[in-house]
Amino acid sequence: MERKRASGKNQNNFPWLRIFTGNSNIDLVQKIAGHLGIPIGKSVVRSFSDGEINVEIDESVRGMDVFVIQSVCHPVNNNLMELLILIDALKRASARRITAVLPYYGYARQDRKVVSRAPISAKLVADLITTAGASRILTVDLHAGQIQGFFNIPVDHLFAAPVLLEYMRHLKNDIVIVSPDAGGVERARAYAKRLNVSLAIIDKRRESPNISQVMNIIGEVEGLTAILVDDMVDTAGTLVRSAYALVEKGARKVFACCTHPVLSGQAVKIISESPIEEVIVTDTIPLSQEAKACPKIKVLSISNLLAEAIRRIYADESVSSLFV
């Protein structure tokens, strides 16, 4: 079926585009729909009394280019099942192409076998999404870039860097970008290069899941404003221990920049009581009321970035050129 290419941002330019969502991040989806100038598709996603998820698509999607936007965040398993059942329903309703838009890809940290007989859950989730009927994936700041290789369908991997860097540039001079661990050096180096500032690395040893111990700082931080860069903030243990280590080494101020605000357990309380000036996050995951009330947590929206990526995919234009 021939489609009109999209060159603008009003509904007339998207005659075959539809966006649907579950219940994981409705505020973000509403912003994306606003940027595109189209309504959210008509659907009902609910749970039966026994916990089973039921989906009803209340408009025709036959021949449409459909984007299902769903963050696989808390409650992770419910949101994952909503995504899978939505995709299945749309496939059975004869959607021409289904793109699963995952602002946050749950299970991404289980991307390899770290002990004997461990699962690789990130690969299992990729298989489930593909089997459900997705023909393309759009996601943001994967915990490990190699997760793209778990799919046998195209994956467009977006980076929140343009949004976060714009905010960082408003901070005072004398900045040093800090990677909280060796695994995040590539990400931190990219930020340091874009800002034309120096890089430091924190060497830590993880004693058990969600518990880490800072061991050493590689690089100069004394008298500088340190910005910790990571893909997510979960329990905030790593960030706060890193912040204390940076202050001990003479950092003037400490900020943190994390794309995904998982914020599990006592994370908000820990951040509030820490020496961190501000934790800058995006809206890939909706904040709890406690997190919204925390003055140290600053949320930047990536809705415009996602909307532009959706427009480019619909129009068969380059997505990677967004980051060149």
VENCOR-V679592 format. One record per pair of residues at least 12 apart in sequence whose C-alpha atoms are under 10 Angstrom apart, sorted by the first residue. I is the first residue (numbers start at 0). J is the second residue. Records with the same first field share a line. If there is no record, write none. Layout:
# VENCOR-V679592
I = J, J
This chain:
# VENCOR-V679592
0 = 62, 63, 95
1 = 15
2 = 14, 15, 16, 63, 64, 313, 314
3 = 15, 313, 314
4 = 310, 311, 313, 314, 315, 316
5 = 310, 311, 312, 313, 314, 315, 316
6 = 310, 311, 314
7 = 35, 36, 310
8 = 33, 34, 35, 36, 37, 306, 307, 310
9 = 33, 34, 35, 36, 37
10 = 35, 36, 37, 38
11 = 36, 37
12 = 35, 36, 37, 310, 314
13 = 35, 36, 37, 64, 310, 313, 314
14 = 37, 63, 64
15 = 60, 61, 62, 63, 64, 65, 94, 95, 313
16 = 35, 37, 40, 60, 62, 63, 64, 65, 66, 96, 309, 310, 313, 314
17 = 32, 37, 38, 39, 40, 41, 59, 60, 63, 64, 65, 66, 67, 94, 97
18 = 31, 32, 37, 38, 39, 40, 41, 63, 64, 65, 66, 67, 68, 97, 98, 100, 309
19 = 32, 38, 39, 40, 41, 42, 43, 56, 65, 66, 67, 68, 69, 82, 85, 86, 89, 99, 100
20 = 39, 40, 41, 42, 43, 44, 66, 67, 68, 69, 70, 81, 82, 85, 99, 100
21 = 42, 43, 44, 45, 54, 67, 68, 69, 70, 77, 78, 79, 80, 81, 82, 84, 85
22 = 43, 44, 45, 68, 69, 70, 77, 78, 81, 82
23 = 68, 69, 70, 71, 72, 73, 74, 75, 77, 78, 79, 81, 82, 283, 284, 285
24 = 68, 69, 70, 71, 72, 78, 102, 282, 283, 284, 285, 286
25 = 39, 68, 69, 70, 285
26 = 282, 284, 285, 302
27 = 68, 69, 70, 102, 282, 283, 284, 285, 300, 301, 302, 303, 305
28 = 67, 68, 69, 302, 305, 306
29 = 302
30 = 300, 301, 302, 303, 305, 306
31 = 68, 300, 301, 302, 303, 304, 305, 306, 307, 309
32 = 302, 303, 306
33 = 302, 303, 306
34 = 302, 303, 304, 305, 306, 307, 310
35 = 302, 303, 305, 306, 307, 309, 310
36 = 306
40 = 56, 57, 58, 59, 60, 65, 66, 67
41 = 55, 56, 57, 58, 59
42 = 54, 55, 56, 57, 58, 85
43 = 55, 56, 57, 85
44 = 56, 81, 82, 84, 85
45 = 81
46 = 77, 81
50 = 77
51 = 77, 80, 81
52 = 77, 78, 80, 81, 84, 85
53 = 80, 81, 84, 85, 88
54 = 81, 82, 84, 85, 86, 87, 88, 89
55 = 84, 85, 88, 89
56 = 85, 88, 89, 92
58 = 92
59 = 89, 92, 93, 94
60 = 89, 90, 91, 92, 93, 94, 95, 96
61 = 89, 90, 91, 92, 93, 94, 95, 96
62 = 92, 93, 94, 95, 96
63 = 89, 92, 93, 94, 95, 96, 97
64 = 94, 95, 96, 97, 98, 312, 313
65 = 86, 89, 90, 94, 95, 96, 97, 98, 99, 133, 309, 313
66 = 86, 89, 96, 97, 98, 99, 100, 133, 135, 136, 137, 309, 312, 313
67 = 82, 83, 85, 86, 89, 97, 98, 99, 100, 101, 133, 136, 137
68 = 82, 85, 98, 99, 100, 101, 102, 137, 138, 305
69 = 81, 82, 83, 85, 99, 100, 101, 102, 103, 104, 138, 283, 284
70 = 82, 99, 100, 101, 102, 103, 104, 105, 138, 283, 284, 285
71 = 101, 102, 103, 104, 105, 106, 107, 283, 284
72 = 101, 102, 103, 104, 105, 106, 259, 260, 261, 283, 284, 285
73 = 105, 261, 262, 263, 284, 285
75 = 104, 105, 106
76 = 105, 106
78 = 105
79 = 104, 105, 106, 124, 127, 128
80 = 127, 128
82 = 99, 100, 101, 128, 131
83 = 99, 124, 127, 128, 129, 130, 131, 132, 133
84 = 128, 131, 132
85 = 99, 131, 132
86 = 98, 99, 128, 129, 130, 131, 132, 133, 134
87 = 128, 130, 131, 132, 133
88 = 131, 132
89 = 131, 132, 133
90 = 131, 132, 133, 134
91 = 132
94 = 132
95 = 134
96 = 132, 133, 134, 135, 313
97 = 132, 133, 134, 135, 136
98 = 132, 133, 134, 135, 136, 137, 153, 154, 309, 312, 313
99 = 128, 129, 132, 133, 134, 135, 136, 137, 138, 154
100 = 133, 135, 136, 137, 138, 139, 154, 155, 305, 309
101 = 136, 137, 138, 139, 141, 156, 283
102 = 137, 138, 139, 140, 141, 156, 157, 258, 259, 281, 282, 283, 284, 301, 302, 305
103 = 137, 138, 139, 140, 141, 142, 231, 258, 259, 260, 261, 282, 283, 284
104 = 121, 124, 125, 137, 138, 139, 140, 141, 142, 146, 259, 283
105 = 120, 121, 124, 141, 142
106 = 119, 120, 121, 122, 123, 124, 125, 142
107 = 119, 120, 121, 122, 124, 125, 141, 142, 143, 144, 146
108 = 120, 121, 141, 142, 143, 146
109 = 121, 122, 123, 142, 143, 146
110 = 122, 123, 142, 143, 144, 145, 146, 149
111 = 143, 146
121 = 143, 146, 149
122 = 146, 147, 148, 149, 150
123 = 149, 150
124 = 149, 150
125 = 146, 147, 148, 149, 150, 151, 152
126 = 149, 150, 151
128 = 150
129 = 150, 151, 152
133 = 152, 153
134 = 151, 152, 153, 154
135 = 150, 151, 152, 153, 154, 155, 312
136 = 150, 152, 153, 154, 155, 156
137 = 153, 154, 155, 156, 157, 305, 308, 309, 312
138 = 154, 155, 156, 157, 158, 283, 305
139 = 155, 156, 157, 158, 159, 230, 258, 259, 283, 301, 304, 305
140 = 156, 157, 158, 159, 160, 186, 229, 230, 231, 257, 258, 259, 283
141 = 156, 157, 158, 230, 231, 258, 259
142 = 182, 183, 229, 230, 231, 259
143 = 182, 183, 230
144 = 156
155 = 308, 312, 317, 318, 319
156 = 308, 318, 319
157 = 304, 305, 308, 318, 319, 321, 322
158 = 230, 258, 301, 304, 305, 319, 321, 322
159 = 230, 257, 258, 259, 280, 281, 283, 299, 300, 301, 304, 305, 322
160 = 186, 189, 190, 193, 256, 257, 258, 301, 322
161 = 190, 193, 301, 304, 321, 322
162 = 258, 280, 281, 299, 300, 301, 303, 304
163 = 190, 228, 256, 257, 258, 279, 280, 281, 298, 299, 300, 301
164 = 190, 191, 193, 194, 256
165 = 194
166 = 256, 279, 299
167 = 190, 194, 226, 254, 256, 279
168 = 194
170 = 224, 226, 254
171 = 223, 224
172 = 196, 223, 224
173 = 196, 197, 220, 222, 223, 224, 225, 251
174 = 191, 194, 195, 196, 197, 198, 220, 222, 223, 224, 225, 226, 250, 251, 252, 253
175 = 187, 190, 191, 194, 195, 196, 197, 198, 199, 218, 219, 220, 221, 222, 223, 224, 225, 226, 227, 250, 253
176 = 188, 189, 190, 191, 192, 194, 195, 196, 197, 198, 199, 200, 220, 223, 224, 225, 226, 227, 228, 254, 255, 256
177 = 190, 191, 197, 198, 199, 200, 201, 216, 217, 218, 219, 220, 224, 225, 226, 227, 228, 229, 241, 242, 245, 253, 254, 255, 256
178 = 198, 199, 200, 201, 202, 216, 217, 225, 226, 227, 228, 229, 238, 241
179 = 199, 200, 201, 202, 203, 213, 216, 226, 227, 228, 229, 237, 238, 240, 241, 242, 255
180 = 199, 200, 201, 202, 203, 204, 205, 213, 216, 227, 228, 229, 237, 241
181 = 200, 201, 202, 203
182 = 200, 202, 229
183 = 200, 201, 228, 229, 230
184 = 198, 199, 200, 201, 228, 229
186 = 228, 229, 230
187 = 199, 200, 226, 227, 228, 229, 230
188 = 200, 228
190 = 226, 228
191 = 226, 228
197 = 218, 219, 220, 225
198 = 217, 218, 219, 220, 225, 226
199 = 216, 217, 218, 219, 220, 225, 226, 227
200 = 215, 216, 217, 218, 219, 227, 241
201 = 213, 214, 215, 216, 217, 218, 227, 241, 244, 245
202 = 214, 215, 216, 217, 241
203 = 215, 216, 237, 240, 241
205 = 237
209 = 233, 234, 235, 236, 237
210 = 234, 235, 236, 237
211 = 236, 237, 238, 240, 241
212 = 236, 237, 240, 241
213 = 237, 238, 239, 240, 241, 242, 243, 244
214 = 240, 241, 244
215 = 241, 244, 245, 248
216 = 241, 244, 245, 248
219 = 245, 248, 249, 250
220 = 245, 246, 247, 248, 249, 250, 251, 252
221 = 245, 246, 247, 248, 249, 250, 251, 252
222 = 246, 248, 249, 250, 251, 252
223 = 245, 249, 250, 251, 252, 253
224 = 245, 246, 249, 250, 251, 252, 253, 254
225 = 242, 245, 246, 249, 250, 251, 252, 253, 254, 255, 275
226 = 242, 245, 250, 252, 253, 254, 255, 256, 275, 276, 277, 278, 279
227 = 241, 242, 245, 253, 254, 255, 256, 257, 275, 278, 279
228 = 254, 255, 256, 257, 258, 278, 279
229 = 255, 256, 257, 258, 259, 280
230 = 256, 257, 258, 259, 260, 280
231 = 256, 257, 258, 259, 260, 261, 262, 280, 281
232 = 255, 256, 257, 258, 259, 260, 261, 262, 263, 266, 278, 280
233 = 257, 259, 260, 261, 262, 263, 264, 265, 266, 267
234 = 260, 261, 262, 263, 264, 265, 266, 267, 269, 270
235 = 260, 261, 262, 263, 264, 265, 266, 267, 268, 269, 270, 273
236 = 265, 266, 269, 270
238 = 253, 254, 255, 256, 257, 269, 270, 273, 275, 278
239 = 253, 255, 266, 269, 270, 272, 273, 274, 275
240 = 273, 274
241 = 253, 255, 275
242 = 254, 255, 273, 274, 275, 276
243 = 273, 274, 275
245 = 274
246 = 274, 275
252 = 274, 275, 276, 277
253 = 273, 274, 275, 276, 277, 278
254 = 274, 275, 276, 277, 278, 279, 295
255 = 275, 276, 277, 278, 279, 280, 296
256 = 277, 278, 279, 280, 281, 297
257 = 278, 279, 280, 281
258 = 279, 280, 281, 282, 283, 284, 298, 299, 301
259 = 279, 280, 281, 282, 283, 284, 285
260 = 278, 279, 280, 281, 282, 283, 284, 285, 286, 287, 290, 296, 298
261 = 280, 283, 284, 285, 286, 287
262 = 284, 286, 287, 290
266 = 290
267 = 287, 289, 290, 291, 292, 293, 295, 296
268 = 289, 290, 293
270 = 290, 293, 295, 296
271 = 290, 293, 294, 295, 296
272 = 295
273 = 295
275 = 295, 296
276 = 294, 295, 296
277 = 293, 294, 295, 296, 297
278 = 293, 294, 295, 296, 297, 298
279 = 295, 296, 297, 298, 299
280 = 296, 297, 298, 299, 300, 301
281 = 297, 298, 299, 300, 301, 302
282 = 297, 298, 299, 300, 301, 302
283 = 298, 299, 300, 301, 302
285 = 298
286 = 298
304 = 321
307 = 321
308 = 321
